[in-house]
Amino acid sequence: MTVNNPSPSLYNVDLAPAEERKWGAFSIFNVWTSDVHSLWGYYLAASLFLLCGSFINFVIAIGIGSLVIFFFMSLVGNAGVKTGVPFPVLARASFGTFGANLPALVRAVVACFWYGAQTAAASGAIVALLIRNDSLLAFHQNSHLLGHSTLEVICYVVVWGLQLLIIQHGMETVRKFQDLAGPAVWVMMLFLAVYLIVKSGTFSFGSEIPRDVLLEKTKDAGVPGEPGSFAALAAVAATWITYFAALYLNFCDFSRYATDTKTLRKGNLWGLPINLLAFCLVAGVTTTAAYAVYGEVLLHPEAISAKFDSWFLALLAALTFAVATLGINVVANFVSPAFDFANVFPKHISFKRGGLIAALIALVLYPFAPWETGAAHFVNFIGSTMGPIFGIMMVDYYLIRKGQLNVEGLYHENGEFEFQSGWHLNALIAFVIGGLFSSILPTFTSILPDWWGTYGWFFGVAIGGGVYYVLRMRAAPAAAALQK
């Protein structure tokens, strides 16, 4: 749709409703292959596999989690198809025309953390290949810079720069890149699994990994319960769901380019429950086979491929994993902050400039490497901050507005979404209360039980969304009286 006389402070060509909708089911499917088929996605899946303790437990926990992910992504995805607007613009309906900058900046900062984490993982695959050379291994061990080896820093900066090249030509380039990157890593993952199964001479789903090894590897996982227990399985499902917390917010950045909701549903069905479960099973089989071959639990695929006897195969694996990880970074952690930062100052920050800001922040974060913690712990901590935002937005769109939204009004300062001088106090109150229980109290105090943080995102969704609904319902009679 065309927006008539939009406010300059709320509009630019990147934030406008999508007019060209060329993304078919395959492109939507590859949003998810690019999102999960990365070194970090594999690392998380392999870590959760150990927590399940058996194949059947893993299927149950990941299967249930993937169905929940499909449901939530359908909610935000359908909103994107119907309105055609990106996440920070959709957030104006609940947070206000200027208040939407708050959730946009939260999502952008989270993306910067993930951008750094994924870039570090991709560069790590290159490092693992290079140190097969004795001279580079010596350089890696003896030269250090910014708290890392100098070789790691060089590879990080190179990979960081390559990602900027991908985005220079806009969203169509992103679509074409992810259409190649997603299937490529599937091929390499299957090759890795078959290679290790043949080399080990066995095909199993975890029975070869001794119990004492599982306990040792999962003792600092950041989730409650021993491997295979109900508490551990619930934590696995919750962590898997929380892993997608950022994309629950900004999936509409992509779904708005889909041709229709039927196309979206088809792409989501194949890309989420079916693809996610299959990918996780391959990760589990590969982890088990690697233990049988090398006698140790290897959670990082680049660590496995670096052990290949063939230098060519190791090179092929390293490049494939690195490219796939670039895919998720562009899809999940570049596109969103590009829109989010552009939303703050539309007249001065374009899509490309917003993405460059995110990339620069990730570069500054590298010396501190906050992502170098347990996979589950990092995912739950980062994800918990976004739960209240998702709850508020979905309650507003589906329960308050019944899926009917005045899209043009989202681009006008003095209109329906002005609320209190551009800020919606009900949403801000709900966000603060939800954030208090989802991330602040469980992270910085000992008031809540230890297991609370594992489910922080869920508490954020429920409490933030619940408080917002109550406040809106209480305000409705007063608003009706004023109109009379």
Solvent accessible surface area in square Angstrom, and as a share of the most:
residue,aa,sasa,rsa
1,M,101,0.45
2,T,99,0.57
3,V,13,0.07
4,N,91,0.47
5,N,137,0.71
6,P,35,0.22
7,S,17,0.11
8,P,88,0.55
9,S,34,0.22
10,L,3,0.01
11,Y,66,0.25
12,N,23,0.12
13,V,128,0.73
14,D,37,0.19
15,L,0,0.00
16,A,17,0.13
17,P,5,0.03
18,A,10,0.08
19,E,129,0.58
20,E,113,0.51
21,R,71,0.26
22,K,125,0.53
23,W,4,0.01
24,G,28,0.27
25,A,23,0.18
26,F,116,0.48
27,S,6,0.04
28,I,0,0.00
29,F,43,0.18
30,N,0,0.00
31,V,0,0.00
32,W,0,0.00
33,T,0,0.00
34,S,2,0.01
35,D,7,0.04
36,V,0,0.00
37,H,1,0.00
38,S,3,0.02
39,L,2,0.01
40,W,15,0.05
41,G,0,0.00
42,Y,2,0.01
43,Y,32,0.12
44,L,0,0.00
45,A,0,0.00
46,A,0,0.00
47,S,19,0.12
48,L,0,0.00
49,F,8,0.03
50,L,2,0.01
51,L,3,0.01
52,C,0,0.00
53,G,29,0.28
54,S,38,0.24
55,F,72,0.30
56,I,103,0.52
57,N,31,0.16
58,F,1,0.00
59,V,38,0.22
60,I,85,0.43
61,A,3,0.03
62,I,0,0.00
63,G,16,0.16
64,I,97,0.49
65,G,0,0.00
66,S,1,0.01
67,L,108,0.54
68,V,44,0.25
69,I,0,0.00
70,F,43,0.18
71,F,113,0.47
72,F,33,0.14
73,M,0,0.00
74,S,24,0.16
75,L,40,0.20
76,V,1,0.00
77,G,0,0.00
78,N,57,0.29
79,A,0,0.00
80,G,0,0.00
81,V,13,0.08
82,K,116,0.49
83,T,7,0.04
84,G,0,0.00
85,V,0,0.00
86,P,0,0.00
87,F,0,0.00
88,P,0,0.00
89,V,0,0.00
90,L,7,0.03
91,A,0,0.00
92,R,0,0.00
93,A,4,0.03
94,S,2,0.01
95,F,0,0.00
96,G,0,0.00
97,T,2,0.01
98,F,60,0.25
99,G,0,0.00
100,A,0,0.00
101,N,25,0.13
102,L,55,0.28
103,P,0,0.00
104,A,0,0.00
105,L,67,0.33
106,V,32,0.18
107,R,0,0.00
108,A,0,0.00
109,V,72,0.41
110,V,9,0.05
111,A,0,0.00
112,C,0,0.00
113,F,50,0.21
114,W,17,0.06
115,Y,0,0.00
116,G,0,0.00
117,A,1,0.01
118,Q,1,0.00
119,T,0,0.00
120,A,23,0.18
121,A,17,0.13
122,A,0,0.00
123,S,6,0.04
124,G,25,0.24
125,A,1,0.00
126,I,35,0.18
127,V,10,0.06
128,A,15,0.12
129,L,9,0.05
130,L,53,0.26
131,I,47,0.24
132,R,74,0.27
133,N,79,0.41
134,D,118,0.61
135,S,84,0.54
136,L,60,0.30
137,L,59,0.29
138,A,44,0.34
139,F,78,0.32
140,H,36,0.16
141,Q,109,0.48
142,N,118,0.61
143,S,34,0.22
144,H,119,0.53
145,L,88,0.44
146,L,100,0.50
147,G,78,0.75
148,H,19,0.09
149,S,6,0.04
150,T,23,0.14
151,L,9,0.04
152,E,53,0.24
153,V,13,0.07
154,I,86,0.44
155,C,10,0.06
156,Y,0,0.00
157,V,70,0.40
158,V,84,0.48
159,V,9,0.05
160,W,31,0.11
161,G,24,0.23
162,L,84,0.42
163,Q,0,0.00
164,L,27,0.14
165,L,119,0.59
166,I,23,0.12
167,I,1,0.01
168,Q,75,0.33
169,H,148,0.66
170,G,17,0.16
171,M,25,0.11
172,E,61,0.28
173,T,37,0.21
174,V,0,0.00
175,R,48,0.18
176,K,119,0.50
177,F,43,0.18
178,Q,0,0.00
179,D,24,0.12
180,L,135,0.67
181,A,2,0.01
182,G,1,0.01
183,P,47,0.30
184,A,43,0.33
185,V,2,0.01
186,W,43,0.15
187,V,103,0.59
188,M,8,0.04
189,M,2,0.01
190,L,88,0.44
191,F,71,0.30
192,L,0,0.00
193,A,8,0.06
194,V,87,0.50
195,Y,46,0.17
196,L,0,0.00
197,I,35,0.18
198,V,113,0.65
199,K,97,0.41
200,S,27,0.18
201,G,64,0.62
202,T,61,0.35
203,F,125,0.52
204,S,23,0.15
205,F,55,0.23
206,G,10,0.10
207,S,97,0.63
208,E,70,0.31
209,I,8,0.04
210,P,57,0.36
211,R,117,0.43
212,D,98,0.51
213,V,36,0.20
214,L,13,0.07
215,L,66,0.33
216,E,100,0.45
217,K,97,0.41
218,T,15,0.09
219,K,132,0.56
220,D,113,0.59
221,A,18,0.14
222,G,44,0.42
223,V,22,0.12
224,P,40,0.25
225,G,43,0.42
226,E,101,0.45
227,P,4,0.03
228,G,29,0.28
229,S,41,0.27
230,F,174,0.73
231,A,42,0.33
232,A,0,0.00
233,L,30,0.15
234,A,32,0.25
235,A,0,0.00
236,V,0,0.00
237,A,14,0.11
238,A,5,0.04
239,T,0,0.00
240,W,0,0.00
241,I,8,0.04
242,T,3,0.02
243,Y,20,0.08
244,F,3,0.01
245,A,1,0.01
246,A,10,0.08
247,L,5,0.02
248,Y,0,0.00
249,L,1,0.00
250,N,0,0.00
251,F,0,0.00
252,C,0,0.00
253,D,0,0.00
254,F,0,0.00
255,S,0,0.00
256,R,5,0.02
257,Y,32,0.12
258,A,0,0.00
259,T,70,0.41
260,D,64,0.33
261,T,59,0.34
262,K,146,0.62
263,T,25,0.15
264,L,2,0.01
265,R,132,0.48
266,K,119,0.50
267,G,1,0.01
268,N,0,0.00
269,L,78,0.39
270,W,134,0.47
271,G,0,0.00
272,L,0,0.00
273,P,16,0.10
274,I,76,0.39
275,N,6,0.03
276,L,0,0.00
277,L,46,0.23
278,A,37,0.29
279,F,1,0.00
280,C,0,0.00
281,L,44,0.22
282,V,19,0.11
283,A,0,0.00
284,G,1,0.01
285,V,12,0.07
286,T,0,0.00
287,T,0,0.00
288,T,4,0.02
289,A,5,0.04
290,A,0,0.00
291,Y,38,0.14
292,A,46,0.36
293,V,37,0.21
294,Y,52,0.20
295,G,55,0.53
296,E,75,0.34
297,V,10,0.06
298,L,17,0.09
299,L,29,0.15
300,H,74,0.33
301,P,0,0.00
302,E,22,0.10
303,A,35,0.27
304,I,0,0.00
305,S,3,0.02
306,A,25,0.20
307,K,82,0.35
308,F,3,0.01
309,D,117,0.61
310,S,41,0.27
311,W,136,0.48
312,F,131,0.55
313,L,42,0.21
314,A,2,0.01
315,L,46,0.23
316,L,76,0.38
317,A,0,0.00
318,A,2,0.02
319,L,86,0.43
320,T,20,0.12
321,F,2,0.01
322,A,8,0.06
323,V,59,0.34
324,A,2,0.02
325,T,1,0.00
326,L,15,0.08
327,G,0,0.00
328,I,6,0.03
329,N,0,0.00
330,V,0,0.00
331,V,1,0.00
332,A,6,0.05
333,N,4,0.02
334,F,1,0.01
335,V,0,0.00
336,S,0,0.00
337,P,0,0.00
338,A,0,0.00
339,F,3,0.01
340,D,0,0.00
341,F,19,0.08
342,A,0,0.00
343,N,4,0.02
344,V,32,0.18
345,F,115,0.48
346,P,9,0.06
347,K,136,0.58
348,H,119,0.53
349,I,27,0.14
350,S,44,0.29
351,F,11,0.05
352,K,92,0.39
353,R,151,0.55
354,G,0,0.00
355,G,0,0.00
356,L,78,0.39
357,I,59,0.30
358,A,0,0.00
359,A,0,0.00
360,L,83,0.41
361,I,61,0.31
362,A,0,0.00
363,L,58,0.29
364,V,101,0.58
365,L,30,0.15
366,Y,13,0.05
367,P,48,0.30
368,F,152,0.63
369,A,11,0.08
370,P,45,0.29
371,W,12,0.04
372,E,118,0.53
373,T,64,0.37
374,G,25,0.24
375,A,4,0.03
376,A,4,0.03
377,H,97,0.43
378,F,6,0.03
379,V,2,0.01
380,N,9,0.05
381,F,79,0.33
382,I,8,0.04
383,G,2,0.02
384,S,3,0.02
385,T,40,0.23
386,M,1,0.00
387,G,0,0.00
388,P,0,0.00
389,I,0,0.00
390,F,4,0.02
391,G,2,0.02
392,I,0,0.00
393,M,7,0.03
394,M,16,0.07
395,V,20,0.12
396,D,2,0.01
397,Y,10,0.04
398,Y,66,0.25
399,L,91,0.45
400,I,33,0.17
401,R,36,0.13
402,K,145,0.62
403,G,8,0.08
404,Q,121,0.54
405,L,28,0.14
406,N,76,0.39
407,V,17,0.10
408,E,45,0.20
409,G,7,0.07
410,L,0,0.00
411,Y,0,0.00
412,H,48,0.21
413,E,55,0.25
414,N,129,0.66
415,G,35,0.34
416,E,93,0.42
417,F,0,0.00
418,E,58,0.26
419,F,62,0.26
420,Q,88,0.39
421,S,94,0.61
422,G,1,0.01
423,W,99,0.35
424,H,6,0.03
425,L,92,0.46
426,N,27,0.14
427,A,0,0.00
428,L,34,0.17
429,I,81,0.41
430,A,0,0.00
431,F,34,0.14
432,V,96,0.55
433,I,61,0.31
434,G,0,0.00
435,G,12,0.11
436,L,67,0.33
437,F,64,0.27
438,S,1,0.01
439,S,13,0.08
440,I,86,0.44
441,L,26,0.13
442,P,32,0.20
443,T,60,0.35
444,F,149,0.62
445,T,56,0.32
446,S,110,0.71
447,I,127,0.65
448,L,32,0.16
449,P,60,0.38
450,D,148,0.76
451,W,112,0.39
452,W,38,0.13
453,G,27,0.26
454,T,6,0.03
455,Y,49,0.19
456,G,0,0.00
457,W,2,0.01
458,F,59,0.24
459,F,52,0.21
460,G,0,0.00
461,V,30,0.17
462,A,68,0.53
463,I,45,0.23
464,G,0,0.00
465,G,2,0.02
466,G,33,0.32
467,V,34,0.20
468,Y,0,0.00
469,Y,84,0.32
470,V,83,0.47
471,L,39,0.20
472,R,44,0.16
473,M,83,0.37
474,R,182,0.67
475,A,42,0.32
476,A,49,0.38
477,P,88,0.56
478,A,60,0.46
479,A,49,0.38
480,A,47,0.36
481,A,68,0.52
482,L,157,0.78
483,Q,160,0.71
484,K,211,0.89
